[in-house]
């Protein structure tokens, strides 16, 4: 009920302020995909706060990466190379033990 109430509040505010309000699928894997190249690294533990993409070497904060993906999906774009502008796809697949290189953003 809490999320539904929050959504209703946001819908009302956006209507009052004449703003666009969009809802995306709750199962959209926004924290599992690189917002720069669309590479899918898969599920990562919630304690992991930053990820280094194996495809484009982008170092991303988990929440900022997810926010960018939410924005793109809300605008109607899919997680593929069509909206990233990247001209290459990863040809090799990761084994289950090497989904991504995890780094610590606070150390930079």
Biopython code that builds the backbone (N, CA, C, O; Angstrom):
import numpy as np
from Bio.PDB.StructureBuilder import StructureBuilder

atoms = [
    (1, "UNK", "N", (0.820, -1.199, 0.000)),
    (1, "UNK", "CA", (0.000, 0.000, 0.000)),
    (1, "UNK", "C", (0.862, 1.260, 0.000)),
    (1, "UNK", "O", (0.456, 2.270, -0.575)),
    (2, "UNK", "N", (2.016, 1.230, 0.616)),
    (2, "UNK", "CA", (2.871, 2.402, 0.683)),
    (2, "UNK", "C", (3.321, 2.902, -0.675)),
    (2, "UNK", "O", (3.266, 4.101, -0.948)),
    (3, "UNK", "N", (3.772, 1.976, -1.542)),
    (3, "UNK", "CA", (4.217, 2.366, -2.877)),
    (3, "UNK", "C", (3.057, 2.848, -3.727)),
    (3, "UNK", "O", (3.201, 3.790, -4.506)),
    (4, "UNK", "N", (1.909, 2.205, -3.579)),
    (4, "UNK", "CA", (0.733, 2.622, -4.356)),
    (4, "UNK", "C", (0.313, 4.031, -3.943)),
    (4, "UNK", "O", (-0.037, 4.849, -4.794)),
    (5, "UNK", "N", (0.348, 4.311, -2.660)),
    (5, "UNK", "CA", (-0.003, 5.640, -2.168)),
    (5, "UNK", "C", (0.999, 6.683, -2.682)),
    (5, "UNK", "O", (0.607, 7.778, -3.082)),
    (6, "UNK", "N", (2.273, 6.344, -2.668)),
    (6, "UNK", "CA", (3.309, 7.237, -3.188)),
    (6, "UNK", "C", (3.097, 7.504, -4.677)),
    (6, "UNK", "O", (3.219, 8.639, -5.137)),
    (7, "UNK", "N", (2.778, 6.444, -5.424)),
    (7, "UNK", "CA", (2.526, 6.594, -6.864)),
    (7, "UNK", "C", (1.325, 7.501, -7.112)),
    (7, "UNK", "O", (1.376, 8.375, -7.977)),
    (8, "UNK", "N", (0.256, 7.300, -6.364)),
    (8, "UNK", "CA", (-0.938, 8.137, -6.502)),
    (8, "UNK", "C", (-0.610, 9.592, -6.205)),
    (8, "UNK", "O", (-1.081, 10.492, -6.901)),
    (9, "UNK", "N", (0.192, 9.826, -5.181)),
    (9, "UNK", "CA", (0.617, 11.179, -4.830)),
    (9, "UNK", "C", (1.404, 11.813, -5.978)),
    (9, "UNK", "O", (1.155, 12.958, -6.353)),
    (10, "UNK", "N", (2.355, 11.059, -6.531)),
    (10, "UNK", "CA", (3.175, 11.567, -7.647)),
    (10, "UNK", "C", (2.330, 11.837, -8.885)),
    (10, "UNK", "O", (2.546, 12.834, -9.574)),
    (11, "UNK", "N", (1.371, 10.962, -9.175)),
    (11, "UNK", "CA", (0.480, 11.168, -10.320)),
    (11, "UNK", "C", (-0.330, 12.449, -10.142)),
    (11, "UNK", "O", (-0.490, 13.226, -11.084)),
    (12, "UNK", "N", (-0.841, 12.665, -8.931)),
    (12, "UNK", "CA", (-1.622, 13.867, -8.646)),
    (12, "UNK", "C", (-0.798, 15.133, -8.781)),
    (12, "UNK", "O", (-1.249, 16.113, -9.374)),
    (13, "UNK", "N", (0.414, 15.115, -8.231)),
    (13, "UNK", "CA", (1.297, 16.281, -8.321)),
    (13, "UNK", "C", (1.655, 16.598, -9.769)),
    (13, "UNK", "O", (1.648, 17.758, -10.180)),
    (14, "UNK", "N", (1.969, 15.555, -10.538)),
    (14, "UNK", "CA", (2.355, 15.786, -11.931)),
    (14, "UNK", "C", (1.182, 16.319, -12.749)),
    (14, "UNK", "O", (1.368, 17.148, -13.640)),
    (15, "UNK", "N", (-0.019, 15.847, -12.450)),
    (15, "UNK", "CA", (-1.204, 16.358, -13.149)),
    (15, "UNK", "C", (-1.451, 17.826, -12.790)),
    (15, "UNK", "O", (-1.755, 18.646, -13.655)),
    (16, "UNK", "N", (-1.316, 18.137, -11.512)),
    (16, "UNK", "CA", (-1.524, 19.510, -11.043)),
    (16, "UNK", "C", (-0.514, 20.468, -11.674)),
    (16, "UNK", "O", (-0.860, 21.594, -12.033)),
    (17, "UNK", "N", (0.724, 20.022, -11.808)),
    (17, "UNK", "CA", (1.789, 20.857, -12.363)),
    (17, "UNK", "C", (1.942, 20.693, -13.875)),
    (17, "UNK", "O", (2.872, 21.225, -14.483)),
    (18, "UNK", "N", (1.004, 19.942, -14.469)),
    (18, "UNK", "CA", (1.010, 19.694, -15.920)),
    (18, "UNK", "C", (2.339, 19.079, -16.383)),
    (18, "UNK", "O", (2.947, 19.513, -17.362)),
    (19, "UNK", "N", (2.753, 18.066, -15.648)),
    (19, "UNK", "CA", (3.990, 17.336, -15.969)),
    (19, "UNK", "C", (3.640, 15.930, -16.447)),
    (19, "UNK", "O", (2.572, 15.399, -16.143)),
    (20, "UNK", "N", (4.561, 15.345, -17.198)),
    (20, "UNK", "CA", (4.391, 13.982, -17.680)),
    (20, "UNK", "C", (4.781, 13.012, -16.567)),
    (20, "UNK", "O", (5.819, 13.188, -15.929)),
    (21, "UNK", "N", (3.963, 11.997, -16.332)),
    (21, "UNK", "CA", (4.248, 10.982, -15.321)),
    (21, "UNK", "C", (4.178, 9.616, -15.988)),
    (21, "UNK", "O", (3.171, 9.279, -16.612)),
    (22, "UNK", "N", (5.231, 8.838, -15.862)),
    (22, "UNK", "CA", (5.273, 7.518, -16.486)),
    (22, "UNK", "C", (5.645, 6.458, -15.464)),
    (22, "UNK", "O", (6.405, 6.711, -14.529)),
    (23, "UNK", "N", (5.102, 5.281, -15.657)),
    (23, "UNK", "CA", (5.373, 4.141, -14.787)),
    (23, "UNK", "C", (6.026, 3.053, -15.634)),
    (23, "UNK", "O", (5.564, 2.753, -16.735)),
    (24, "UNK", "N", (7.099, 2.466, -15.116)),
    (24, "UNK", "CA", (7.745, 1.369, -15.839)),
    (24, "UNK", "C", (7.432, 0.058, -15.121)),
    (24, "UNK", "O", (6.976, 0.056, -13.978)),
    (25, "UNK", "N", (7.682, -1.038, -15.799)),
    (25, "UNK", "CA", (7.456, -2.370, -15.248)),
    (25, "UNK", "C", (8.310, -2.563, -13.993)),
    (25, "UNK", "O", (9.502, -2.257, -13.998)),
    (26, "UNK", "N", (7.710, -3.059, -12.942)),
    (26, "UNK", "CA", (8.442, -3.242, -11.687)),
    (26, "UNK", "C", (9.559, -4.274, -11.804)),
    (26, "UNK", "O", (10.464, -4.292, -10.969)),
    (27, "UNK", "N", (9.516, -5.123, -12.810)),
    (27, "UNK", "CA", (10.528, -6.157, -12.987)),
    (27, "UNK", "C", (11.613, -5.756, -13.988)),
    (27, "UNK", "O", (12.461, -6.576, -14.339)),
    (28, "UNK", "N", (11.594, -4.525, -14.440)),
    (28, "UNK", "CA", (12.627, -4.045, -15.363)),
    (28, "UNK", "C", (13.988, -4.135, -14.659)),
    (28, "UNK", "O", (14.135, -3.596, -13.561)),
    (29, "UNK", "N", (14.983, -4.796, -15.255)),
    (29, "UNK", "CA", (16.275, -5.015, -14.581)),
    (29, "UNK", "C", (17.197, -3.794, -14.642)),
    (29, "UNK", "O", (18.285, -3.873, -15.212)),
    (30, "UNK", "N", (16.782, -2.685, -14.071)),
    (30, "UNK", "CA", (17.509, -1.423, -14.219)),
    (30, "UNK", "C", (18.886, -1.418, -13.559)),
    (30, "UNK", "O", (19.778, -0.700, -14.012)),
    (31, "UNK", "N", (19.074, -2.202, -12.504)),
    (31, "UNK", "CA", (20.389, -2.221, -11.857)),
    (31, "UNK", "C", (21.268, -3.350, -12.382)),
    (31, "UNK", "O", (22.377, -3.551, -11.886)),
    (32, "UNK", "N", (20.788, -4.087, -13.376)),
    (32, "UNK", "CA", (21.543, -5.212, -13.926)),
    (32, "UNK", "C", (22.133, -4.918, -15.299)),
    (32, "UNK", "O", (22.773, -5.782, -15.899)),
    (33, "UNK", "N", (21.920, -3.700, -15.801)),
    (33, "UNK", "CA", (22.322, -3.355, -17.158)),
    (33, "UNK", "C", (23.117, -2.051, -17.145)),
    (33, "UNK", "O", (22.745, -1.098, -16.461)),
    (34, "UNK", "N", (24.197, -2.013, -17.893)),
    (34, "UNK", "CA", (25.008, -0.800, -18.003)),
    (34, "UNK", "C", (24.206, 0.278, -18.730)),
    (34, "UNK", "O", (23.672, 0.032, -19.811)),
    (35, "UNK", "N", (24.121, 1.459, -18.145)),
    (35, "UNK", "CA", (23.358, 2.550, -18.755)),
    (35, "UNK", "C", (24.086, 3.169, -19.944)),
    (35, "UNK", "O", (23.481, 3.908, -20.721)),
    (36, "UNK", "N", (25.368, 2.878, -20.095)),
    (36, "UNK", "CA", (26.130, 3.447, -21.214)),
    (36, "UNK", "C", (26.084, 2.586, -22.470)),
    (36, "UNK", "O", (25.907, 3.107, -23.571)),
    (37, "UNK", "N", (26.243, 1.269, -22.316)),
    (37, "UNK", "CA", (26.336, 0.412, -23.505)),
    (37, "UNK", "C", (25.246, -0.647, -23.594)),
    (37, "UNK", "O", (25.105, -1.298, -24.629)),
    (38, "UNK", "N", (24.468, -0.832, -22.521)),
    (38, "UNK", "CA", (23.399, -1.826, -22.550)),
    (38, "UNK", "C", (23.839, -3.234, -22.193)),
    (38, "UNK", "O", (23.031, -4.161, -22.253)),
    (39, "UNK", "N", (25.112, -3.418, -21.820)),
    (39, "UNK", "CA", (25.613, -4.745, -21.446)),
    (39, "UNK", "C", (24.922, -5.209, -20.170)),
    (39, "UNK", "O", (24.838, -4.463, -19.194)),
    (40, "UNK", "N", (24.432, -6.438, -20.182)),
    (40, "UNK", "CA", (23.740, -6.968, -19.002)),
    (40, "UNK", "C", (24.695, -7.829, -18.187)),
    (40, "UNK", "O", (25.151, -8.876, -18.647)),
    (41, "UNK", "N", (24.994, -7.372, -16.966)),
    (41, "UNK", "CA", (25.900, -8.125, -16.103)),
    (41, "UNK", "C", (25.157, -9.032, -15.151)),
    (41, "UNK", "O", (25.784, -9.868, -14.501)),
    (42, "UNK", "N", (23.863, -8.906, -15.041)),
    (42, "UNK", "CA", (23.070, -9.801, -14.213)),
    (42, "UNK", "C", (22.892, -9.282, -12.800)),
    (42, "UNK", "O", (23.270, -8.157, -12.474)),
    (43, "UNK", "N", (22.311, -10.125, -11.975)),
    (43, "UNK", "CA", (22.024, -9.745, -10.594)),
    (43, "UNK", "C", (23.315, -9.592, -9.806)),
    (43, "UNK", "O", (24.257, -10.372, -9.948)),
    (44, "UNK", "N", (23.326, -8.562, -8.970)),
    (44, "UNK", "CA", (24.443, -8.354, -8.056)),
    (44, "UNK", "C", (23.869, -8.121, -6.668)),
    (44, "UNK", "O", (22.748, -7.632, -6.525)),
    (45, "UNK", "N", (24.629, -8.468, -5.665)),
    (45, "UNK", "CA", (24.184, -8.336, -4.283)),
    (45, "UNK", "C", (23.890, -6.878, -3.942)),
    (45, "UNK", "O", (24.566, -5.978, -4.440)),
    (46, "UNK", "N", (22.894, -6.639, -3.104)),
    (46, "UNK", "CA", (22.518, -5.272, -2.728)),
    (46, "UNK", "C", (23.634, -4.523, -2.001)),
    (46, "UNK", "O", (23.644, -3.292, -1.986)),
    (47, "UNK", "N", (24.565, -5.249, -1.405)),
    (47, "UNK", "CA", (25.672, -4.582, -0.712)),
    (47, "UNK", "C", (26.687, -3.988, -1.692)),
    (47, "UNK", "O", (27.502, -3.152, -1.304)),
    (48, "UNK", "N", (26.643, -4.408, -2.942)),
    (48, "UNK", "CA", (27.551, -3.884, -3.966)),
    (48, "UNK", "C", (27.029, -2.529, -4.421)),
    (48, "UNK", "O", (25.907, -2.435, -4.919)),
    (49, "UNK", "N", (27.821, -1.488, -4.258)),
    (49, "UNK", "CA", (27.366, -0.133, -4.548)),
    (49, "UNK", "C", (27.874, 0.424, -5.873)),
    (49, "UNK", "O", (27.355, 1.435, -6.345)),
    (50, "UNK", "N", (28.863, -0.200, -6.480)),
    (50, "UNK", "CA", (29.365, 0.276, -7.769)),
    (50, "UNK", "C", (29.793, -0.906, -8.622)),
    (50, "UNK", "O", (30.161, -1.965, -8.113)),
    (51, "UNK", "N", (29.736, -0.698, -9.937)),
    (51, "UNK", "CA", (30.045, -1.773, -10.876)),
    (51, "UNK", "C", (30.888, -1.214, -12.017)),
    (51, "UNK", "O", (30.645, -0.106, -12.497)),
    (52, "UNK", "N", (31.871, -1.983, -12.440)),
    (52, "UNK", "CA", (32.676, -1.641, -13.603)),
    (52, "UNK", "C", (32.205, -2.531, -14.747)),
    (52, "UNK", "O", (32.330, -3.754, -14.672)),
    (53, "UNK", "N", (31.669, -1.932, -15.800)),
    (53, "UNK", "CA", (31.130, -2.687, -16.930)),
    (53, "UNK", "C", (32.252, -3.416, -17.661)),
    (53, "UNK", "O", (33.289, -2.829, -17.970)),
    (54, "UNK", "N", (32.038, -4.691, -17.932)),
    (54, "UNK", "CA", (33.034, -5.493, -18.646)),
    (54, "UNK", "C", (33.089, -5.157, -20.127)),
    (54, "UNK", "O", (34.080, -5.460, -20.792)),
    (55, "UNK", "N", (32.045, -4.536, -20.652)),
    (55, "UNK", "CA", (31.982, -4.235, -22.079)),
    (55, "UNK", "C", (32.605, -2.878, -22.421)),
    (55, "UNK", "O", (33.414, -2.781, -23.344)),
    (56, "UNK", "N", (32.229, -1.831, -21.678)),
    (56, "UNK", "CA", (32.699, -0.481, -22.032)),
    (56, "UNK", "C", (33.600, 0.147, -20.970)),
    (56, "UNK", "O", (34.046, 1.283, -21.131)),
    (57, "UNK", "N", (33.870, -0.583, -19.884)),
    (57, "UNK", "CA", (34.736, -0.127, -18.786)),
    (57, "UNK", "C", (34.217, 1.110, -18.068)),
    (57, "UNK", "O", (35.004, 1.859, -17.490)),
    (58, "UNK", "N", (32.913, 1.338, -18.094)),
    (58, "UNK", "CA", (32.319, 2.446, -17.355)),
    (58, "UNK", "C", (32.202, 2.069, -15.889)),
    (58, "UNK", "O", (31.664, 1.012, -15.557)),
    (59, "UNK", "N", (32.703, 2.926, -15.012)),
    (59, "UNK", "CA", (32.550, 2.740, -13.579)),
    (59, "UNK", "C", (31.287, 3.466, -13.162)),
    (59, "UNK", "O", (31.191, 4.683, -13.324)),
    (60, "UNK", "N", (30.313, 2.737, -12.624)),
    (60, "UNK", "CA", (29.016, 3.335, -12.323)),
    (60, "UNK", "C", (28.572, 3.032, -10.902)),
    (60, "UNK", "O", (28.722, 1.911, -10.415)),
    (61, "UNK", "N", (28.023, 4.047, -10.242)),
    (61, "UNK", "CA", (27.340, 3.842, -8.976)),
    (61, "UNK", "C", (26.069, 3.066, -9.289)),
    (61, "UNK", "O", (25.374, 3.386, -10.253)),
    (62, "UNK", "N", (25.757, 2.065, -8.500)),
    (62, "UNK", "CA", (24.605, 1.197, -8.760)),
    (62, "UNK", "C", (23.308, 1.985, -8.885)),
    (62, "UNK", "O", (22.543, 1.758, -9.822)),
    (63, "UNK", "N", (23.044, 2.906, -7.960)),
    (63, "UNK", "CA", (21.791, 3.656, -7.966)),
    (63, "UNK", "C", (21.729, 4.669, -9.103)),
    (63, "UNK", "O", (20.675, 4.845, -9.715)),
    (64, "UNK", "N", (22.842, 5.337, -9.394)),
    (64, "UNK", "CA", (22.863, 6.296, -10.507)),
    (64, "UNK", "C", (22.673, 5.578, -11.840)),
    (64, "UNK", "O", (21.978, 6.077, -12.725)),
    (65, "UNK", "N", (23.290, 4.411, -11.982)),
    (65, "UNK", "CA", (23.128, 3.601, -13.182)),
    (65, "UNK", "C", (21.656, 3.209, -13.348)),
    (65, "UNK", "O", (21.097, 3.329, -14.438)),
    (66, "UNK", "N", (21.034, 2.741, -12.266)),
    (66, "UNK", "CA", (19.625, 2.345, -12.323)),
    (66, "UNK", "C", (18.735, 3.538, -12.650)),
    (66, "UNK", "O", (17.775, 3.406, -13.410)),
    (67, "UNK", "N", (19.046, 4.705, -12.083)),
    (67, "UNK", "CA", (18.245, 5.905, -12.354)),
    (67, "UNK", "C", (18.301, 6.279, -13.836)),
    (67, "UNK", "O", (17.284, 6.650, -14.422)),
    (68, "UNK", "N", (19.484, 6.183, -14.440)),
    (68, "UNK", "CA", (19.614, 6.465, -15.873)),
    (68, "UNK", "C", (18.814, 5.463, -16.702)),
    (68, "UNK", "O", (18.178, 5.829, -17.690)),
    (69, "UNK", "N", (18.852, 4.190, -16.288)),
    (69, "UNK", "CA", (18.088, 3.166, -17.001)),
    (69, "UNK", "C", (16.585, 3.378, -16.849)),
    (69, "UNK", "O", (15.835, 3.180, -17.804)),
    (70, "UNK", "N", (16.139, 3.778, -15.662)),
    (70, "UNK", "CA", (14.719, 4.067, -15.438)),
    (70, "UNK", "C", (14.276, 5.213, -16.344)),
    (70, "UNK", "O", (13.202, 5.160, -16.944)),
    (71, "UNK", "N", (15.103, 6.240, -16.436)),
    (71, "UNK", "CA", (14.788, 7.377, -17.304)),
    (71, "UNK", "C", (14.643, 6.933, -18.759)),
    (71, "UNK", "O", (13.684, 7.308, -19.433)),
    (72, "UNK", "N", (15.593, 6.137, -19.239)),
    (72, "UNK", "CA", (15.559, 5.689, -20.633)),
    (72, "UNK", "C", (14.344, 4.804, -20.910)),
    (72, "UNK", "O", (13.683, 4.965, -21.936)),
    (73, "UNK", "N", (14.046, 3.872, -20.004)),
    (73, "UNK", "CA", (12.888, 2.997, -20.192)),
    (73, "UNK", "C", (11.601, 3.816, -20.130)),
    (73, "UNK", "O", (10.672, 3.568, -20.899)),
    (74, "UNK", "N", (11.541, 4.783, -19.227)),
    (74, "UNK", "CA", (10.371, 5.656, -19.128)),
    (74, "UNK", "C", (10.142, 6.472, -20.382)),
    (74, "UNK", "O", (9.007, 6.833, -20.695)),
    (75, "UNK", "N", (11.222, 6.767, -21.107)),
    (75, "UNK", "CA", (11.116, 7.511, -22.363)),
    (75, "UNK", "C", (10.771, 6.594, -23.531)),
    (75, "UNK", "O", (10.626, 7.047, -24.667)),
    (76, "UNK", "N", (10.642, 5.303, -23.240)),
    (76, "UNK", "CA", (10.242, 4.355, -24.274)),
    (76, "UNK", "C", (11.373, 3.630, -24.956)),
    (76, "UNK", "O", (11.151, 2.932, -25.945)),
    (77, "UNK", "N", (12.600, 3.781, -24.443)),
    (77, "UNK", "CA", (13.751, 3.103, -25.038)),
    (77, "UNK", "C", (13.982, 1.771, -24.338)),
    (77, "UNK", "O", (13.691, 1.628, -23.150)),
    (78, "UNK", "N", (14.496, 0.818, -25.064)),
    (78, "UNK", "CA", (14.792, -0.501, -24.505)),
    (78, "UNK", "C", (16.278, -0.607, -24.203)),
    (78, "UNK", "O", (17.089, 0.190, -24.676)),
    (79, "UNK", "N", (16.609, -1.603, -23.411)),
    (79, "UNK", "CA", (18.009, -1.864, -23.079)),
    (79, "UNK", "C", (18.674, -2.609, -24.222)),
    (79, "UNK", "O", (18.827, -3.830, -24.174)),
    (80, "UNK", "N", (19.060, -1.883, -25.232)),
    (80, "UNK", "CA", (19.810, -2.475, -26.325)),
    (80, "UNK", "C", (20.700, -1.402, -26.933)),
    (80, "UNK", "O", (20.697, -0.260, -26.474)),
    (81, "UNK", "N", (21.440, -1.750, -27.936)),
    (81, "UNK", "CA", (22.402, -0.817, -28.511)),
    (81, "UNK", "C", (21.746, 0.286, -29.320)),
    (81, "UNK", "O", (22.425, 1.229, -29.725)),
    (82, "UNK", "N", (20.446, 0.198, -29.569)),
    (82, "UNK", "CA", (19.768, 1.220, -30.361)),
    (82, "UNK", "C", (19.751, 2.573, -29.652)),
    (82, "UNK", "O", (19.853, 3.610, -30.308)),
    (83, "UNK", "N", (19.624, 2.580, -28.339)),
    (83, "UNK", "CA", (19.566, 3.861, -27.642)),
    (83, "UNK", "C", (20.886, 4.276, -27.031)),
    (83, "UNK", "O", (20.997, 5.391, -26.521)),
    (84, "UNK", "N", (21.886, 3.421, -27.064)),
    (84, "UNK", "CA", (23.161, 3.791, -26.455)),
    (84, "UNK", "C", (24.126, 4.415, -27.438)),
    (84, "UNK", "O", (25.052, 5.124, -27.043)),
    (85, "UNK", "N", (23.913, 4.156, -28.720)),
    (85, "UNK", "CA", (24.835, 4.679, -29.706)),
    (85, "UNK", "C", (26.100, 3.857, -29.840)),
    (85, "UNK", "O", (26.984, 4.213, -30.618)),
    (86, "UNK", "N", (26.204, 2.772, -29.104)),
    (86, "UNK", "CA", (27.378, 1.915, -29.183)),
    (86, "UNK", "C", (27.345, 1.128, -30.487)),
    (86, "UNK", "O", (26.276, 0.742, -30.960)),
    (87, "UNK", "N", (28.507, 0.894, -31.060)),
    (87, "UNK", "CA", (28.545, 0.192, -32.334)),
    (87, "UNK", "C", (29.057, -1.235, -32.216)),
    (87, "UNK", "O", (29.316, -1.884, -33.229)),
    (88, "UNK", "N", (29.208, -1.734, -30.989)),
    (88, "UNK", "CA", (29.666, -3.110, -30.850)),
    (88, "UNK", "C", (28.879, -3.814, -29.759)),
    (88, "UNK", "O", (28.377, -3.187, -28.826)),
    (89, "UNK", "N", (28.782, -5.119, -29.896)),
    (89, "UNK", "CA", (28.154, -5.949, -28.881)),
    (89, "UNK", "C", (29.224, -6.869, -28.306)),
    (89, "UNK", "O", (30.215, -7.177, -28.968)),
    (90, "UNK", "N", (29.014, -7.294, -27.088)),
    (90, "UNK", "CA", (29.926, -8.244, -26.489)),
    (90, "UNK", "C", (29.703, -9.594, -27.150)),
    (90, "UNK", "O", (28.571, -10.076, -27.210)),
    (91, "UNK", "N", (30.758, -10.201, -27.639)),
    (91, "UNK", "CA", (30.612, -11.476, -28.328)),
    (91, "UNK", "C", (30.828, -12.655, -27.396)),
    (91, "UNK", "O", (30.356, -13.756, -27.681)),
    (92, "UNK", "N", (31.521, -12.454, -26.299)),
    (92, "UNK", "CA", (31.728, -13.545, -25.360)),
    (92, "UNK", "C", (30.748, -13.415, -24.205)),
    (92, "UNK", "O", (30.284, -12.320, -23.886)),
    (93, "UNK", "N", (30.442, -14.540, -23.588)),
    (93, "UNK", "CA", (29.532, -14.521, -22.450)),
    (93, "UNK", "C", (30.325, -14.773, -21.180)),
    (93, "UNK", "O", (31.336, -15.475, -21.195)),
    (94, "UNK", "N", (29.864, -14.202, -20.094)),
    (94, "UNK", "CA", (30.531, -14.372, -18.808)),
    (94, "UNK", "C", (30.068, -15.671, -18.171)),
    (94, "UNK", "O", (28.915, -16.072, -18.329)),
    (95, "UNK", "N", (30.959, -16.319, -17.458)),
    (95, "UNK", "CA", (30.542, -17.486, -16.696)),
    (95, "UNK", "C", (29.827, -16.988, -15.447)),
    (95, "UNK", "O", (29.910, -15.805, -15.115)),
    (96, "UNK", "N", (29.137, -17.866, -14.763)),
    (96, "UNK", "CA", (28.356, -17.452, -13.610)),
    (96, "UNK", "C", (29.197, -16.823, -12.511)),
    (96, "UNK", "O", (28.654, -16.111, -11.666)),
    (97, "UNK", "N", (30.480, -17.056, -12.496)),
    (97, "UNK", "CA", (31.321, -16.513, -11.430)),
    (97, "UNK", "C", (32.000, -15.210, -11.830)),
    (97, "UNK", "O", (32.750, -14.653, -11.029)),
    (98, "UNK", "N", (31.764, -14.697, -13.051)),
    (98, "UNK", "CA", (32.398, -13.451, -13.470)),
    (98, "UNK", "C", (31.395, -12.507, -14.122)),
    (98, "UNK", "O", (31.610, -12.036, -15.239)),
    (99, "UNK", "N", (30.303, -12.237, -13.423)),
    (99, "UNK", "CA", (29.262, -11.385, -13.973)),
    (99, "UNK", "C", (29.733, -9.956, -14.169)),
    (99, "UNK", "O", (29.347, -9.307, -15.142)),
    (100, "UNK", "N", (30.553, -9.460, -13.269)),
    (100, "UNK", "CA", (31.042, -8.094, -13.404)),
    (100, "UNK", "C", (32.253, -7.910, -12.506)),
    (100, "UNK", "O", (32.512, -8.701, -11.599)),
    (101, "UNK", "N", (32.986, -6.841, -12.787)),
    (101, "UNK", "CA", (34.083, -6.470, -11.907)),
    (101, "UNK", "C", (33.532, -5.444, -10.936)),
    (101, "UNK", "O", (33.118, -4.358, -11.343)),
    (102, "UNK", "N", (33.524, -5.773, -9.689)),
    (102, "UNK", "CA", (32.962, -4.901, -8.666)),
    (102, "UNK", "C", (34.077, -4.025, -8.107)),
    (102, "UNK", "O", (35.177, -4.499, -7.825)),
    (103, "UNK", "N", (33.775, -2.744, -7.954)),
    (103, "UNK", "CA", (34.767, -1.818, -7.423)),
    (103, "UNK", "C", (34.143, -0.977, -6.319)),
    (103, "UNK", "O", (32.931, -1.008, -6.106)),
    (104, "UNK", "N", (34.966, -0.246, -5.640)),
    (104, "UNK", "CA", (34.516, 0.637, -4.575)),
    (104, "UNK", "C", (34.686, 2.074, -5.042)),
    (104, "UNK", "O", (35.813, 2.533, -5.227)),
    (105, "UNK", "N", (33.577, 2.797, -5.236)),
    (105, "UNK", "CA", (33.636, 4.177, -5.710)),
    (105, "UNK", "C", (34.247, 5.128, -4.688)),
    (105, "UNK", "O", (34.837, 6.142, -5.059)),
    (106, "UNK", "N", (34.109, 4.806, -3.401)),
    (106, "UNK", "CA", (34.606, 5.713, -2.371)),
    (106, "UNK", "C", (36.126, 5.790, -2.388)),
    (106, "UNK", "O", (36.702, 6.759, -1.893)),
    (107, "UNK", "N", (36.779, 4.786, -2.950)),
    (107, "UNK", "CA", (38.228, 4.758, -2.979)),
    (107, "UNK", "C", (38.840, 5.586, -4.090)),
    (107, "UNK", "O", (40.063, 5.693, -4.169)),
    (108, "UNK", "N", (38.007, 6.187, -4.969)),
    (108, "UNK", "CA", (38.595, 6.936, -6.075)),
    (108, "UNK", "C", (38.879, 8.358, -5.747)),
    (108, "UNK", "O", (39.377, 9.100, -6.594)),
]
sb = StructureBuilder()
sb.init_structure("model")
sb.init_model(0)
sb.init_chain("A")
sb.init_seg("    ")
for serial, (resi, resn, name, xyz) in enumerate(atoms, 1):
    if name == "N":
        sb.init_residue(resn, " ", resi, " ")
    sb.init_atom(name, np.array(xyz, "f"), 0.0, 1.0, " ", f" {name:<3s}", serial, name[0])
structure = sb.get_structure()
